[in-house]
């Protein structure tokens, strides 16, 4: 298409003018300070550094919880489908002065259909506090290092 044909079509000319005016409306004037703040807020490396700082702060809070006692629970449920029956005949344990022990046969049912057991424990191991203290200092240093990395990335 040459220039002569382009300007002969008014619909195409109007479409180009409308598109140009739409793009012109999106132009944004920025000061140097605004441009720097916009660049900093949209920088992926800075976002990652900020998230690393947040991650290390949560890690620090998690490690601090090791100073406090820990509560644990262990529960079990067992369902038996076949109960055992023990039959003890008379005199199975012998005779005392001619009397059989037991004097008559016994039937002893073994177990129940469902058994439950539960154990709850609260523990504060004092010997681990030295290790917990060292781990907490390591995490504090990691938080400081990630803050320093963030400051370096912002510069």
C-alpha positions in Angstrom: 0.0 0.0 0.0 1.5 3.4 -0.9 0.9 6.8 0.8 -1.7 7.9 -1.6 -4.0 5.0 -0.9 -3.4 5.3 2.9 -4.8 8.8 3.1 -7.7 8.1 0.8 -9.3 5.8 3.3 -10.8 7.9 6.1 -11.6 5.0 8.3 -8.0 3.9 8.5 -6.8 7.4 9.2 -9.3 7.8 12.0 -8.2 4.4 13.5 -4.6 5.5 13.5 -5.4 8.9 15.1 -7.6 7.2 17.8 -4.8 4.6 18.6 -2.3 7.4 18.8 -4.4 9.4 21.2 -5.0 6.3 23.4 -1.3 5.7 23.7 -0.6 9.4 24.3 -3.1 9.3 27.3 -1.0 6.6 28.9 2.2 8.7 29.0 3.2 9.4 32.6 5.5 12.2 33.6 7.9 11.2 36.3 10.4 13.0 38.4 13.7 11.4 39.1 12.7 10.5 42.6 9.4 9.0 41.4 11.3 6.9 38.8 13.7 5.6 41.4 10.9 4.6 43.8 9.0 2.9 41.0 12.1 1.0 39.9 12.8 -0.1 43.5 9.2 -1.2 44.1 9.1 -3.3 40.9 12.5 -4.8 41.1 12.3 -8.6 41.3 15.6 -9.0 43.0 14.5 -6.6 45.8 11.2 -8.4 46.2 13.1 -11.7 46.6 15.5 -10.1 49.1 12.5 -8.7 51.1 10.9 -12.1 51.2 14.2 -13.7 52.3 14.2 -11.2 55.3 10.6 -12.1 56.1 11.4 -15.8 55.9 14.4 -15.5 58.2 12.3 -13.5 60.8 9.7 -16.3 60.8 12.5 -18.9 61.1 13.8 -16.9 64.1 10.4 -16.9 65.8 10.2 -20.7 65.2 13.6 -21.3 66.7 12.7 -19.2 69.8 9.8 -21.5 70.5 12.4 -24.2 71.4 13.0 -22.4 74.7 9.5 -23.3 75.9 8.3 -26.8 77.0 7.0 -29.1 74.3 3.7 -31.0 74.6 3.4 -34.2 72.6 0.6 -36.7 72.4 0.6 -40.2 71.1 -2.6 -42.1 70.7 -3.4 -45.6 69.4 -6.6 -47.5 68.6 -6.7 -51.2 68.0 -9.7 -53.2 66.9 -9.6 -57.0 67.4 -11.8 -59.1 65.2 -11.1 -62.5 66.9 -11.0 -62.7 70.7 -9.0 -65.5 72.3 -10.5 -67.6 75.0 -8.3 -69.4 77.5 -9.7 -72.6 79.1 -8.0 -73.7 82.3 -9.1 -77.2 83.3 -9.6 -78.2 87.0 -6.3 -79.1 88.6 -4.1 -77.6 85.8 -1.9 -75.9 88.4 -1.5 -79.0 90.6 -3.0 -80.2 93.9 -2.7 -78.9 97.4 -3.6 -81.3 100.1 -5.6 -83.3 97.6 -7.6 -80.3 96.4 -7.1 -79.5 92.7 -6.1 -75.9 91.8 -8.4 -74.5 90.3 -11.2 -76.6 91.8 -13.3 -76.4 88.7 -12.6 -75.5 85.0 -12.2 -71.8 84.2 -12.9 -70.0 80.9 -11.0 -66.7 80.7 -11.9 -64.3 77.8 -8.7 -62.6 76.5 -9.0 -58.9 75.5 -11.8 -56.7 74.3 -13.1 -55.8 70.9 -11.4 -52.3 70.8 -8.5 -51.1 72.7 -7.4 -47.4 73.1 -4.3 -46.0 74.5 -3.2 -42.4 74.8 -0.1 -40.8 76.3 0.5 -37.1 76.6 3.9 -35.7 77.7 5.2 -32.3 78.5 8.9 -31.9 78.4 11.5 -29.3 78.9 15.0 -30.8 78.3 17.4 -28.5 80.1 20.5 -30.0 78.4 19.1 -28.9 75.0 18.9 -25.2 76.0 22.6 -24.7 75.2 22.0 -26.0 71.7 18.8 -23.9 71.3 20.7 -20.8 72.4 23.3 -21.4 69.7 20.7 -22.0 67.0 18.9 -18.8 68.0 22.1 -16.8 67.6 22.7 -18.4 64.2 19.2 -17.4 63.1 19.7 -13.8 64.4 22.9 -13.6 62.3 21.0 -14.9 59.2 18.3 -12.2 59.7 21.0 -9.6 59.9 22.7 -10.9 56.8 19.5 -11.0 54.8 18.8 -7.4 55.9 22.3 -6.4 54.7 21.7 -8.1 51.4 18.5 -6.2 51.0 20.2 -2.9 51.7 23.0 -3.8 49.2 20.3 -4.6 46.6 18.5 -1.3 47.2 21.6 0.7 46.5 
